[in-house]
Amino acid sequence: MSHRVLLVLTSHGDLGGVRPTGWYVGEAAHPWEQFRSAGYDVDVASIAGGVAPQDGLDLDDPAQKAFLEDDHIAAQLADTPRLADVDPASYDAVLYVGGHGTMWDFPKDPDVARVGRAVFEDGGVVAAVCHGPSALLGITLSDGSSILAGRRVAGFTNAEEEAVGLTEAVPFLLQDELVARGATHVPAPDFTDHVVVDGRLVTGQNPQSAGSVGTAVVELLG
């Protein structure tokens, strides 16, 4: 039986009044490329359902082009299922795709927490890339602890946020909030490929890390 992976997308499209935002296409496409190569089934869902706002589209990137032109993915992106309607028992892994939009809806959404907790406690893999680890801020396990407590993680750094000029636009700094939940944030140089694996939790620092996040999930699922 093939493994199944769920990609979760933000539905938030406004970057603090600065410009439009959403889910970062490469951060879905590059892991998807790894999952597809491994023979996995991949589904997409978003917080609000329907068409989720995109950011970072680059059709010169073969992975993004293949992702958007894949019949199964294209059909889902045209009208994404609401995460509230997703049964996490169907999936061996969940990947919270990044993009600045996640900073507004991922941390507070009850279904982000529900799906992540269920996959993790059922022995599956929880993964996130760039700003996607904002999803982990709201995931509390059945014993009452944060999924982040005592774990090593990566995520978009304060230095990277400053480098893109959005420190004042985002509602919080991801690095600081990960640490506040009890995680050890492990940074690498700005905009370099960097993934941290701690048990069945996989996190990537930035868009450059997306493909490696996919590879790490594949290795964990065996």
N, C-alpha and C positions, 0 to 999 in steps of 0.2 A: 504494500500500500504506500502511495506517495505521501510525503509530508505535505502539510498545508500551512501556509503562512498568511497572516493578515497584515496588510499595510493600512495604518490609520493616518488620515489626513485632517489637517485643521480646516475649519470652515470660516475662519476669521480673515478678512481681507483688507484691513486698514492698519497701517503701521504707524499708529499714534499720530495720525494726521499728516505724516511726512510724505507718504506715497502708498500706493496699493501694495499688498503683500499676499501671503497665502502659504501653500505648501511648496517646497522647493523641488522642482521636477527631478533634478539629478539625484536627489537624496532618496527618491523612490526608484528611479530607473536603474541606478547602478547596483543596489542590492537585488532588485528584481532580476537583473541579468545573471547574478550568481545563483539565485534560486531556480531560475529557468534552466540554467546549465546543469543543476543538480537533479532536474526532473520534478521539482516541487510544483504543486498547485498554489497559485497566488491570487488572493482576493483583495479588494480595496473597500474601505468604508470611510466615511467622514462623520464629523460631529453632528452636523445638521442634515446630512443627506443632500441629494441633488448634485449640482455642479459645484465642486469645491474650487476656490480661487487658487490659481497657480502663480508661482514666482520662479524666476531664474531659468526660464525656458531657453534652451539652446539647441535648435534643431540641427546644428553642425556636430552635435554630440551623437554618435551612432547609438549609444545606449538609450538616450532620451527618445530618439526617433523611433527605435524599435519598440520601446515601451508604449509610446502613445499610439503606434500603429498596430499593436497586437490586438486581435479581434476581441479577446476576452477582456483585456484591460480597458480598451476603448469603450466597450459597451458599458462597463461599470462606471468609468469616469463621466460618461454622459448623464448618469443618474445614480450617484453613489448611494449604497444603502446607508441608512443612519446607524451609527454605532450602537444606539439603544436597541436595535433590532437584531444585533449579531449575537450568535451563540458561541461563546469562547471555547466550548468543549469541542468544537469542530477544528480547532487549530493547534498545531504543535509549537508555533512561535507567533509573536506579535511584534511588529516593528512600527514604532512611532516615528513617522517621517518628519523631518525638520522643516524649517521655514519660520520666519519671524511671527507669522500668524499664530503659531502654537503657543506663544507666550501669553496670549489672552484666553484661549479656551481650553487648552489641555490641562492646566493645573487644577481647575475647578470642576471639570466635567465628571459626573459620577460614573458614566459608562467607560471613560478612560480608565478610571480606577478599578471598576468592576472587571473589565476584560483583562487588564494586566494582572490583577490579583489571581483571577481564575486560571489563566494560562500558567502563571508562575507556580501556583500551589498544586497544579496538576502535573508538575514535572516538566513543563515546557520552558521555552526560552523567551525572555523579554529583552527587546533591543530598542535602541533609540539613537538618533544621530543629530548632531549639531544643536539646534534648539529643541529637538524632539525629546531630550531628557527632561524638559519641563513637565512631561506627562508623569514622570516618576515622583514628582513632588507631592502628588495627591494619592499615591498608591499606598494604602495601609493594609498589611497582611492580617490574617485572621487572629493572630496573637496580639494585635494592636500596635505592632511596630511598623515603622516606615520601611518600605522595600529598600530604601537607601541606607538605613542605619548600619554603620560598620562596613560599608562596601566602598571599593575603589571605583571611581567612575571618570569618564571624560564628558565633555560638553563644551559648547561655544564659550570661550574664555572672556574674562573682562577685557583683556588686551585686544582680542579680536573685535569685540563690540565697539571699543574705542576706535580701532583702526577703520571700521566701516562708518564711523560717525553717528552711531545710533544709541549711545549710552543714555542719552536723555529721552529718547523716544520710546524705549521699551519700558514695560511696567515694573520690571525688576531686572537685576543682573543674575543670569542663570548660575554662573559659578558660585556666587554668594549664597544663593538659595539651596543649591545642592549641599553645600557645606553645612548650612543651617539645619538641614534634615539629618545630619549625622554622617554624611558621606565624606570620603577623602577625594577631593578633586585632583586628578593627576593631569597636569597640562603638558603640552608639547609646544614647540615653537609655532608661532602664528601660521595658520593656513597650511599646515603639514598633515599628512595622513597619519592619524593616531587613533587607535582603538584600545579600549581597556575591557578585558573580560574578567569578571569576578563571579565565579560559579556559573549560573545560568542567566546572568545579567551582562549584556553586551552594550557598550556605549561608544560612540564615535564623536570626535571633537568638532568637526566642521564638514562642509560639503566634500572636501578632498578625501574624507574618511569613509564615504558612503559605501563604496565597493568593498572595502575591507570589513565593514560591519557585516555585509552580506556573507562574505567568506567565513567570518567567525561564527555566524549563526549556522551555516552549513556544517562546519567542523563540529559544533556542539551537538547538532542533531544526528551526526554520523551517517 
